[in-house]
Amino acid sequence: MRSTTRTAVVAALLVGLAVPTAGAAAAAAGTTPAATAAVAAKKPVTKPVTKPVTKPVTKPVTKPRAAKVAAAGTVVSADAAAGTVTFTVRGGRDKALRGTDLVVTVAETARIRRDGKTATLAELTAGDHVSVQGTKGEDGWTVTRVTASSPEDEVAETPEVAPTPTPTPTSAA
């Protein structure tokens, strides 16, 4: 009986190795190997995965904005009739402009101040220190804010101190 038991065990092991994993479960459940092979041959039915339909996000079409600009310098001339100011650039965001004369168009609604007071374009004179802010478009600079100061205001006069001819004695207490 021993050899028969050994043969039965070896046969069972060989059958277990030959049957795929799904077949081993079926064999353990008591089905025949032919039925297990038929079940393994069928493809499982899967439902397609559908994603929820979302509308693409679109941004509204806007016109490109003009670049903001700022510069400072010394006024060369101001033409109130043409609405322009020409100045030599000494500072500002665009370092390539420094040292050049720049002609800017002053908008009709521009805020113009000179020496801390509201002024007109005609009141700007050559030599004034000016700072402008605005936008740069295809046709050049259009400024909306001009701040100017006359050169006299920046150099404060120092009072003269006259020396006393004789020292003043101090009292000892």
C-alpha positions in Angstrom: 0.0 0.0 0.0 2.8 2.2 0.5 3.7 2.5 -3.2 0.1 3.1 -4.0 -0.1 5.9 -1.6 3.1 7.4 -2.9 1.9 7.2 -6.5 -1.4 8.9 -5.5 0.3 11.7 -3.8 2.7 12.3 -6.7 -0.2 12.2 -9.1 -2.1 14.7 -7.0 0.9 17.0 -6.9 1.4 16.8 -10.6 -2.3 17.6 -11.2 -2.1 20.5 -8.8 0.9 22.0 -10.5 -0.6 21.6 -14.0 -3.9 23.3 -13.1 -3.7 27.2 -13.1 -4.5 29.1 -9.9 -8.2 29.5 -10.8 -8.3 25.7 -11.6 -6.7 24.9 -8.2 -9.5 26.7 -6.5 -12.1 24.9 -8.6 -10.4 21.6 -8.0 -10.5 22.2 -4.3 -14.2 23.0 -4.6 -14.7 19.6 -6.2 -15.0 20.4 -10.0 -13.3 18.5 -12.7 -10.1 19.7 -14.5 -12.0 20.0 -17.8 -14.6 22.3 -16.3 -11.8 24.4 -14.7 -10.0 24.8 -18.1 -13.3 25.9 -19.6 -13.8 28.6 -16.9 -10.2 29.8 -17.3 -10.5 30.1 -21.1 -13.4 32.6 -20.8 -12.4 36.3 -20.6 -13.9 38.2 -17.7 -16.4 40.8 -18.7 -15.3 44.2 -17.6 -17.2 47.5 -18.0 -15.4 50.3 -19.6 -14.4 53.0 -17.1 -16.0 56.3 -18.1 -14.7 59.6 -16.8 -17.2 62.4 -16.0 -17.5 64.8 -18.9 -16.2 68.2 -17.9 -16.1 71.3 -20.0 -12.7 72.7 -20.8 -11.9 75.8 -18.8 -11.4 78.8 -21.2 -10.2 82.2 -20.2 -11.9 85.2 -21.7 -10.0 86.8 -24.5 -8.5 90.1 -23.4 -6.4 92.7 -25.2 -2.8 92.6 -24.3 -1.9 95.2 -21.7 0.5 97.9 -22.4 3.7 97.7 -20.4 3.9 100.0 -17.4 6.9 102.3 -17.5 8.5 104.9 -15.3 11.5 107.1 -15.8 13.1 110.2 -14.2 15.4 112.9 -15.5 15.8 116.5 -16.4 13.4 118.4 -18.6 14.8 119.6 -22.0 11.6 121.1 -23.3 7.8 120.9 -22.8 5.4 121.5 -25.7 1.9 122.2 -24.3 0.4 122.5 -27.8 1.7 119.1 -28.9 1.2 117.6 -25.4 4.7 116.3 -25.2 7.6 116.5 -22.8 11.3 115.9 -23.8 13.7 115.0 -21.0 17.1 113.4 -20.5 16.6 110.1 -18.7 18.7 109.8 -15.6 16.9 106.9 -13.9 14.0 104.5 -14.2 13.1 100.9 -14.8 14.7 100.6 -18.3 18.5 101.1 -17.8 19.1 101.2 -21.5 17.4 104.6 -21.8 19.7 106.3 -19.3 21.5 109.2 -20.8 19.2 109.5 -23.8 16.6 112.2 -24.6 13.1 110.7 -24.5 10.0 112.3 -25.9 6.8 111.3 -24.2 3.1 112.1 -24.9 1.3 113.4 -21.9 -2.3 112.2 -21.7 -5.1 114.8 -21.5 -6.2 113.3 -18.2 -2.6 113.1 -16.8 -2.0 114.3 -13.3 0.8 117.0 -13.4 2.4 118.3 -10.2 5.2 120.8 -9.9 6.8 121.6 -6.5 4.0 119.8 -4.7 1.2 121.8 -6.4 -1.1 121.0 -9.3 0.4 122.4 -12.5 -0.1 122.4 -16.3 2.2 121.2 -19.0 3.0 124.8 -19.9 4.4 125.4 -16.4 7.2 122.8 -16.9 10.4 124.5 -17.8 13.8 123.4 -19.0 16.0 122.2 -16.1 13.1 120.9 -14.0 13.7 117.5 -12.5 10.9 115.2 -13.6 9.5 111.8 -12.9 6.9 110.2 -15.2 4.7 107.1 -15.0 2.6 105.6 -17.8 2.4 102.9 -20.4 4.5 102.0 -23.4 2.5 101.1 -26.5 3.2 100.7 -30.2 3.3 104.4 -30.8 5.6 105.3 -27.9 5.2 106.3 -24.3 2.0 107.8 -22.9 2.4 109.2 -19.4 -0.5 109.6 -17.0 1.5 111.1 -14.1 4.2 113.8 -14.2 5.9 115.0 -11.0 8.3 117.9 -11.4 10.4 120.0 -9.1 12.3 123.2 -10.0 16.0 123.1 -9.5 16.0 125.9 -7.0 13.9 123.9 -4.5 16.4 121.1 -4.4 19.4 123.3 -3.4 18.5 124.9 -0.1 20.4 128.1 0.6 22.5 127.9 3.7 22.5 130.9 6.0 25.7 132.7 6.4 27.2 132.6 9.8 29.2 135.7 10.8 32.0 135.1 13.2 32.0 137.1 16.4 34.9 139.5 16.7 35.7 138.6 20.3 34.8 135.6 22.3 32.0 135.9 24.7 33.0 135.1 28.3 31.1 132.5 30.1 30.3 132.9 33.8 31.4 130.3 36.2 28.9 129.5 38.8 
